[in-house]
Amino acid sequence: MAEAPDKNLELLKLKIAIAGNPNSGKSTLFNVLTGLNQKTGNFPGVTVDKHSGSSKLKRKNGSVIMAEFIDLPGTYSLNPKSLDEHVAYNVLCVPNNPDRPDITVVVTDASNLKRSLFLATQVIELQIPVVLVLNMMDLVEEKGMTIDTTLLSTRLGVPIVTLNAREKKGVDALKLLLTETVVPSNKAFITKKNTEDPAQENIERYRIISSLLEGCIKTIGEEKESFSHKLDKILTHRIWGYLIFLFILFIVFQSIFYIAAFPMGWIESAFTGMSEWGSEHLPHTAWAALLINGILAGLSGVIIFIPQIALLFAFISILEDTGYMARVSFIMDKLMRRFGLNGKSVIPLISGVACAVPAIMSTRTIGNWKERMITIMVTPLMSCSARLPVYTLLTSLIIPVGKTWGFFNLQGLILMAMYLIGFIAALGAAWVMKFILRTKEKSYFIMEMPVYRAPLWSNVGYTIYEKVRVFIVDAGKVIIAVSIILWALSSYGPGDSFEKIEKKYQDKEYVLHHSQLEIDNSMASEKLEASYAGHLGKAIEPAIAPLGFDWKIGIALVTSFAAREVFVGTMATIYSVGNTDNTQSIREKMSVEKNAETGEAKFTLAVGLSLMIFYAFAMQCMSTIAVVYRETNSWKWPAIQFLYMGALAWVGSFVVYNIFK
């Protein structure tokens, strides 16, 4: 007869830490165990990301245990050198740490157990409950190897579970084991710690690990050269490696423009239709104008770019999941060192293509102070996803849709060029800082290459969902707030300026010679110029006029300091308030804008490129400034960053505008 479930056991809760080397499949297992029940915070006392998630675990008797899983930063040992490694050390080794787990799951790469057991034996020696996971068992089978898990479990004194996290094989067995009583091991692999010579202790630990594995691993037949090793001869080649990387970037940016064009068109039509419907059916009141010309116009300028954002994150996720991104770090290490960086700097720089905030936080894996500081200071120069709407809008204004250069989409080529310009600027700034920042520390770049794998599409899908959700929520809140404020500043002016403008356009002679649409548009445009927002734009116009920018662009430059993507929402709001034709999209309204002095189109090639260069270099992101302050614990570094990037943006825009005008 089955044992009756004890309802009291449903109240039990477990805190489970997941530890392991980088590229061991630790985070994949965490995602499988927690699904979408995840949240991100900070570990107590530090600004390092804390990924935690919950899951219900069923016991043999049918009762349920609530488990909180904590995904610790990847580390090779409990001898911490970087901030990330200090987190793993503090959680596992400090008894009064609030995140100290009831059970620690140590995830290892089963195909490279000697390397993985270095951390595992250190954790076991802490005499805390440990479950050892031998992940990537499919690679073990491919190599013709077998592992005697029973013998190894006896020697280590901890239970062992074999699994393939990517295919969810063995996960149920792990869940069941975690609901049982896991007792600490009494094994002490190194009885006498050598604090004076850690290197000797490491050698001794590897010797002991070799003896532990003796007889546990057997190889059937002759080991053949792996597919990953063969592929690495091409992808990490000192010449072909760089060319292949550039070709991959080319394909990515061509695809972003080509594939996203269709859903972007649908979204644009939907918002235009909503604005047109609102203008025809809603009463002509202030709140209706706020809804149509403020909130709706501002949101349309950001939501339309969701397809491109989703595609960008999809490509980044695929490159990471296949193992290719680790190769990029490897081939770039030699180049990076010439600029005061190292191979570990590549991951933050490439992550900066998505968002500078998590990219700067990921510099915690860089142990060398100078290299970490330089990486922090130059990462915001990488073109992030927030700049993508700006680039796309301006590119569509200066390059007609569908225009090609031979077989290549010209808009895609310009987009790729903007990302390369950001990377080149980051290297240039790093090279200068190399001579300014001084340190006697020496650094080494050691990376264990993961095998090439087909991307796990569930991971890719989850990444797209999570990143787009964050983009919509975070950007949406800022856009709505800025749109409301901007609409108010654009719809009202000082004194009786608006009354005078209305009186001017009520003149019978003027009404006789102009249509009602012409009158409405001219009056709206003049009111915008006389508004509080117009006065703000006029105040900064002298400083930006040499760059080809007018007061309307000046307003967008000010508001987009909240977040770069606000530029598009601001332009949408400004041109909606200043133009009563709601059948036109923001791109159509900007394309017909005329230069007051020349009478020609305002957004020429020179103005468009100048504005794109400004946004490529300028530090227009309060979140990035805040995270740099948190990471450096000083306002000095974000202030320097803001000033040097601002100067670079102004000079770069000035040069480009005067070359192309």
VENLINLIN-V296478 format. One record per pair of residues at least 24 apart in sequence whose ideal C-beta (glycine too) atoms are under 10 Angstrom apart, sorted by the first residue. I is the first residue (numbers start at 0). J is the second residue. Records with the same first field share a line. If there is no record, write none. Layout:
BEGIN
I->J  J
END
This chain:
BEGIN
1->59  60  61
2->58  59  60  61  62
3->60  61  62
4->57  58  60  61  62  63
5->58  60  61  62
6->62  63
7->62
8->58  60  61  62  63  64  178
9->55  58  62  63  64  65
10->62  63  64  65
11->56  58  62  63  64  65  66  178
12->53  64  65  66  67  101
13->54  56  64  65  66  67  68  100  101  102  177  178  181
14->51  66  67  68  69  97  98  99  100  101  102  103
15->54  56  66  67  68  69  100  101  102  103  104  128  130  177  181
16->51  67  68  69  70  71  87  90  91  98  99  100  101  102  103  104  105  122  127  129
17->50  52  68  69  70  71  100  102  103  104  105  106  130  132
18->69  70  71  72  73  74  77  87  90  91  100  103  104  105  106  107  118  119  121  122  129
19->70  71  73  74  75  87  104  105  106  107  108  115  118  119  122  132  134
20->73  74  75  76  105  106  107  108  111  114  115  117  118  119  447
21->72  73  74  75  83  108  325  364  446  447  449
22->73  108  111  135  322  325  446  447  448  449  450
23->73  105  106  107  108  109  111  114  115  118  132  134  135  164  447  449
24->106  107  108  109  132  134  135  162  163  164  165  449  452
25->70  71  72  73  74  104  105  106  107  108  132  134  164
26->50  70  72  73  106  164  458
27->106  134  135  163  164  165  167  320  455  457  458
28->68  70  104  106  132  134  162  164  165  167  169  170  173
29->68  69  70  71  104  106  164
30->68  70  164  455  457  458  461  462
31->162  164  165  166  167  170  173  174  455  457  458
32->56  66  68  70  104  164  167  170  173  174  177
33->66  67  68  70
34->457  461
35->461  464  465
36->67  68
37->68  70  461  465
39->70  357  465  469
41->360  629
42->69  71  72  82  85  86  87  89  90  96  97  98
43->89  90  96  97  98
44->86  89  96  97
45->82  83  85  86  89  363  629
46->82  360  363  626  629  630  632
47->71  72  81  82  83  85  86  87  89  360  361  363  630
48->72  83  86  357  360  361  363
49->86  90  98
51->98
54->174  177
55->174
56->173  174  175  176  177  178
57->171  174  175  178
58->174  175  177  178  179
59->175  178  179
60->178
62->178
63->178
64->174  177  178
66->101  102  174  177  178
67->98  100  101
68->100  104  177
69->98  99  100  103
71->98  100  103  104  105
72->361  363  364
73->106  118  364
74->118  121  364
75->114  115  117  118  121  445  447
76->117  118  120  121  122  197  201  204
77->117  118  120  121  122  124  125
78->117  118  121  197  200  201
79->366
80->364  365  366  367  442
81->343  362  363  364  365  366  367  371
82->360  362  363  364  365  366  371  630
83->360  361  362  363  364  365  366
84->363  364  366
85->363
86->363
87->118  122
88->121
91->118  121  122  125  127  129
92->121  122  125  127
94->125  127
99->127
100->127  128  129
101->127  128  177  181
102->127  128  129  130  176  177  180  181
103->127  128  129  130  131  157  181
104->128  129  130  131  132  160  173  176  177  181
105->129  130  131  132  157
106->130  131  132  133  134  135  162  164
107->131  132  133  134  135  159
108->133  134  135  138  139  447  449  450
109->133  134  135  136  137  138  139  140  142  144  146  148  159  161  162  163  216
110->134  135  136  137  138  139  140  141  142  144  146  225  450
111->135  138  139  447  450
112->139  144  146  151  208  211  212  215  216
113->205  208  209  211  212  216
114->205  208  447
115->208  447
116->151  155  188  204  205  207  208  209  211  212
117->201  204  205  208
119->155  157  208
120->155  184  186  187  188  189  204  205  207  208  211
121->188  189  204
122->157  184
123->155  156  157  183  184  185  186  187  188
124->183  184  186  187  188  189  190  192  204
125->183  184
126->156  182  183  184  185  186  187
127->181  183  184
128->157  158  177  180  181  182  183  184
129->155  156  157  158  181  182  183  184
130->157  158  159  160  173  176  177  179  181
131->155  156  157  158  159  160  161  184
132->158  159  160  161  162  164  169  170  173  176
133->159  160  161  162  163  169
134->160  161  162  163  164  165  169
135->161  162  163  164  165  449  450  452
136->161  162  163  164  166  168  169
137->162  163  165  166  168  450  452
138->163  225  227  450  452
139->163  216  218
141->223  225  226  450
142->218  219  220  222  223  225
143->217  218  219  220  221  222  223
144->216  217  218  219  222
145->215  216  217  218  219
146->212  215  216  217
147->212  214  215  216  217
148->215
149->215
150->211  212  213  214  215  216
151->211  212  214  215  216
152->184  215
153->215
154->186  188  210  211  212  213  214  215
155->184  186  188  211  215
156->182  183  184  185  186  187  188
157->181  182  183  184  186
158->182  184
164->455
165->320  452  453  454  455  457  458
166->455
167->457
186->211
225->450  451
226->450  451
227->322  326  448  449  450  451  452
228->448  450  451
229->451
230->322  323  326  450  451
231->322  326  329  330  448  450  451
234->322  323  326  327  329  330  451
235->325  326  327  329  330  448
236->330
237->330  333
239->330
240->326  327  329  330  331
241->327  330  331  334
243->323  326  327  330
244->318  323  326  327  330  331
245->415  419
247->314  318  323  327
248->314  352  415  418  419  422
249->407  411  412  415
250->314  411  415
251->310  311  313  314  315  317  318  352  411  414  415  418
252->310  311  314  408  410  411  412  413  414  415  416  417  418  419
253->406  407  408  410  411  412  414  415
254->310  311  313  314  408  411
255->306  307  308  309  310  311  313  314  387  391  408  410  411  414  415
256->307  310  391  394  395  400  408  409  410  411  412  413  414  415
257->310  401  408  410  411
258->306  307  309  310  313
259->303  304  305  306  307  308  309  310  311  387  391
260->306  307  395  400  401  408  410
261->306
262->303  305  306  307  309  310
263->302  303  304  305  306  307  391  395
264->303  306  400  584
265->303  306
266->299  302  303  304  305  306
267->299  302  303  584  585  586  587
268->584
269->299  302  303
270->295  296  298  299  300  302  303  571  581  584  585
271->299  581  582  583  584  585  587
272->581  582
273->299  581
274->299  575  580  581  582  583  584
275->580  581  582  583
276->581
277->581
278->579  580  581  582
279->581
285->486  487  490  491
288->486  490  575  576
289->482  483  486  487  490
290->486
291->486  575  576  581
292->482  485  486  489  490  523  571  572  573  574  575  576  577  578  579  581
293->479  481  482  483  484  485  486  487  489  490  568  571  572  575  576
294->478  479  482  483  486  568  572
295->482  571  572  575  581
296->478  482  485  486  568  569  570  571  572  573  574  575  576  581  585  588
297->475  477  478  479  480  481  482  483  485  486  558  565  567  568  569  570  571  572  575
298->471  474  475  478  479  482  568  571
299->478  567  568  571  572  575  584  585
300->388  392  478  482  564  565  566  567  568  569  570  571  572  574  575  584  585  586
301->385  388  470  471  474  475  477  478  482  562  564  565  566  567  568  571
302->388  470  471  474  475  478  568
303->388  391  392  567  571  584  585  586
304->384  385  387  388  389  390  391  392  470  474  564  567
305->388  467  470  471  474
306->467
307->384  387  388  390  391  414
308->353  384  385  387  388  463  466  467  470  471  474  564
309->384  462  463  464  466  467  470
310->387  463
311->352  353  383  384  387  463  466
312->352  353  354  384  459  462  463  464  465  466  467  470
313->454  459  460  462  463  466  467
314->352  459
315->349  350  352  353  384  459  462  463  466
316->353  454  455  456  458  459  460  461  462  463  466
317->453  454  455  456  458  459  462
318->349  454
319->346  349  350  449  454  458  459  462
320->449  452  453  454  455  456  458  459  462
321->449  450  451  452  453  454  455
322->448  449  450  451  452  454
323->449  451  454
324->349  350  449
325->446  447  448  449  451
326->446  448  449  451
328->444  446  448
329->444  446  448
331->444
332->444  446
333->444
334->426
335->370  373  374  426  429  444
336->370  433  442  444
337->426  429  430  433
338->370  373  377  425  426  427  428  429  430  431  432  433
339->367  369  370  372  373  374  377  426  428  429  430  431  432  433  434  435  436
340->365  367  369  370  371  373  374  377  425  426  429  430  432  433  442  444
341->365  366  367  370  371  373  374  442  443  444
342->442  443  444  445  446
343->367  370  371  374  442  444  445  446
344->370  371  373  374  375  377  378  425  429  444
345->374  444
346->374  446
347->371  374  375  377  378  381
348->374  377  378  380  381  421  422  425  426  429
349->378  381  422
350->378  381  383
351->377  378  379  380  381  382  383  384  421  422  425  623
352->381  382  383  384  386  387  418  421  422
353->381  383  384  385  462  466  470
354->381  383  384  385  466  469  470  473  620  622  623
355->379  380  381  382  383  384  385  563  618  620  622  623  624  626  627
356->383  473  620  622  623  625  626  627  629
357->469  626
358->383  623  626
359->623  626  627  629  630  631
360->626  629  630
362->630
363->630
365->442  444
366->440  442  443
367->438  440  441  442  443
368->436  438  440  442
369->432  433  435  436  437  438  439  440  442
370->429  433  436  438  440  442  444
371->442  630  631
372->432  436  438  630  631  636
373->425  428  429  430  431  432  433  435  436
374->425  429  432
375->626  627  630  631  636  637  640
376->425  428  429  431  432  435  436  627  631  636  637  639  640  643  644
377->421  422  424  425  426  427  428  429  430  431  432  640  643  644
378->425  429  623  627  640
379->421  425  428  616  617  618  619  620  623  624  626  627  637  640  641  644
380->420  421  422  423  424  425  426  427  428  429  615  616  617  618  640  643  644  647
381->418  421  422  424  425  615
382->414  417  418  419  420  421  422  424  425  563  611  614  615  616
383->418  421  563  564  620  623
384->466  467  470  474  563  564
385->470  473  474  559  562  563  564  565  566  567  614  619  620  622  623
386->417  418  421  563  564  566  611  614  615  617  619  620
387->414  417  418  563  564  567
388->474  563  564  565  566  567  568
389->417  555  559  563  564  565  566  567  570  610  611  613  614  615  619
390->414  416  417  418  607  610  611  614  615
391->567  586
392->566  567  570  571  585  586  589  602  607  610  611
393->417  566  567  570  586  589  602  606  607  608  609  610  611  614
394->607  608  611
395->586  589  590  602  607
396->586  589  590  592  600  601  602  603  604  606  607  610
397->590  600  602  603  604  605  606  607  608  610  611  659
398->604  607
400->586
413->607  608  611
414->611
416->611  615
417->608  611  612  614  615
418->615
420->611  612  615  616  651
421->615  616
424->612  615  616  644  647  648  651
427->647
428->616  640  643  644  647
431->643
432->639  643
435->639
470->564
473->562  564  622
474->561  562  563  564  565  567  568
475->568
476->562
477->558  559  561  562  564  565  568  621  622
478->558  561  562  564  565  567  568  569  571  572
479->568
480->561  565
481->558  559  561  562  565  568  569  572
482->558  565  568  569  571  572  575
483->572
484->532  558  561  572
485->530  531  532  535  554  555  557  558  565  568  569  571  572  573  576
486->532  572  573  575  576
487->530  531  532
488->527  530  531  532  533  534  535  536  554  558  572  576
489->523  526  527  528  530  531  532  533  535  536  554  569  572  573  575  576  577
490->523  526  527  530  531  532  572  576
491->526  529  530  531  532
492->526  527  528  529  530  531  532  533  534
493->529  530  531  534
494->529
496->525  526  528  529  530  533  534
497->522  525  526  529  530
499->525  529
500->524  525  526  528  529
501->525  526
515->579
516->579  580
518->579
519->578  579  580
520->577  578  579  580
521->577  579
522->577  579
523->574  575  576  577  578  579  580
524->574  576  577  578  579  592
525->577
526->576  577
527->551  554  573  574  576  577  578
528->577  595
530->554  573  576  577
532->557  558  569  572  573  576  577
533->573  577
536->573
542->649
543->609  610  613  649  652  653
545->609  649  652  653  656  657
546->605  606  609  610  612  613  648  649  650  651  652  653  654  655  656  657
547->594  601  602  603  605  606  607  608  609  610  613  652  653  655  656  657  659  660
548->601  606  609  610  613  652  656
549->592  594  595  596  601  606
551->577  589  592  601
552->601  602  606  609  610  613
555->610
556->610  613  614  617  619  648
557->619
558->619
559->614  617  619  620
560->617  618  619  620  621  624  641
561->619  620  621  622
562->619  620  621  622  623
563->614  617  618  619  620  623
564->619  620
565->619  620
566->610  614  619
603->656  659  660
604->655  659  660
605->655  656  657  658  659  660
606->652  655  656  659  660
607->655  656  659
608->652  655  656  658  659  660
609->651  652  653  654  655  656  657  658  659  660
610->652  655  656
611->651  652  655
612->647  648  649  650  651  652  653  654  655  656
613->645  647  648  649  651  652  653  655  656
614->648  652
615->644  647  648  651  652
616->643  644  645  646  647  648  649  650  651  652
617->641  644  645  646  647  648  649  651  652
618->642  643  644  645  647  648
619->644  645  648
END
